[in-house]
Amino acid sequence: MFVSLFILTLLVVTAISIARIGDLWAAVMFTGIFSFLGACWMLILDAPDVAFTEAAVGAGISTFLMLGTLALAGKKEKPSTESPLVPLIVVGITGAALIYGTLDMPHFGDPNSPVQTSIQPSFVEKSQPDMHGLPNVVTALLGSYRGYDTLGETAVIFTAGIAVILILRRTDSNQSNFRSSKKGAE
Amino acid sequence: MDSFPIIRVVSKLIIPYILLFGFYVQFHGDFGPGGGFQAGVILASALILYGLVFGLPAVKAVAPPKLIEKLIALGLLIYAGTGVVTMLAGKAQGTTHNAVANIDHEEVHHDQGRAMANFLDYNALDHHFLPGVLPHGQHLGLFLIEFGVGVTVTSVMTMIFYCFAGRHPETLPANNPAQNREAKS
């Protein structure tokens, strides 16, 4: 309980720091810290796979990519001339709506919540005999029971990669092809 | 980065261990936390670290962009191809035996007489070649698709890094020999 409160407080402090700080370099570092705290929080919730992903993607790769963006875009935030009142109201209403939505949710670890009761018999009981004793239920769920889902997710990553290549790439072959075709036209 | 010997030496020391950890997460994902996605990100971060410290040309020599962009598609092909192989293997065996893994047990009984296994039904990958050494059935299927996911994620992340770093004003002329040649001629 104490550790949870500590980490959640740190998450809030980090989020406020990211919003307040003008130095984009420091802000990127704070987002890395935020992801790492999020990973710790997931670990407390007994979700090591999610924590693993959060640490690797949130704290690792995204920080790298944002630093790469900073190298192109500069390290200082432009001072804003707009009044912060309207965004503050919008954010406040959205946050209040989200908190209102959590009021209906079951408590953490509630044995009667739909997560625990809706699928019978549960995957946790079935996965051991089904998978011939492979112990990781998460992998079994993602890879076997919901193989289509994971195939779709892989296709999403594939598509995102192709899109980034199409938008951003300026490689040697690309340019020389372009040039040679232009020369051919001339 | 030539003027930062500590960074160079330390990253040279830890990059092999990052790679090793990535492969551990990849191939141990069936037993512990992890899997293809996390492993792909870890492997890509090893490559990106190498690129940040030793420069874009160095990492492009290790992982050529032409190879990487083909691996993006190959990973997805491994995944989808595993599904096609399960269909074909089920056809060859003539029955979807040991179909306990299907969630809906009533449907299993309907499927018993069918000559084809479902897409991504790894039970069709059961074999009796070197039992206990080679994984088979569900284990082999999970292994293959996680491998496919790992290949795609590694190459996509590396490719995104190439795209971002390639636009850097300082590194752009250096890694663009075609442009340099043209400028000279």
Interface residues (C-beta under 8 A of the other chain):
Chain A: P48 D49 A51 F52 T53 A56 V57 G60 I61 F64 L65 G68 T69 A71 L72 P129 D130 M131 H132 L134 P135 N136 V138 T139 A140 L142 G143 S144 Y145 G147 Y148 T150 L151 T154 A155 I157 F158 A160 G161 I162 V164 I165 I167 L168 R169 R170 T171 D172 S173 Q175 S176 R179
Chain B: V25 G29 D30 F31 G32 P33 G34 G35 F37 Q38 V41 I42 A44 S45 I48 L52 P65 K66 E69 I72 A73 G75 L76 Y79 A80 G83 V100 A101 I103 F119 L120 Y122 G137 Q138 H139 G141 L142 I145 E146 G148 V149 T152 V153 S155 V156 M157 M159 I160 F161 Y162 C163 F164 A165 G166 R167 H168 P169 L172 N175 N176 P177 A178 Q179 E182
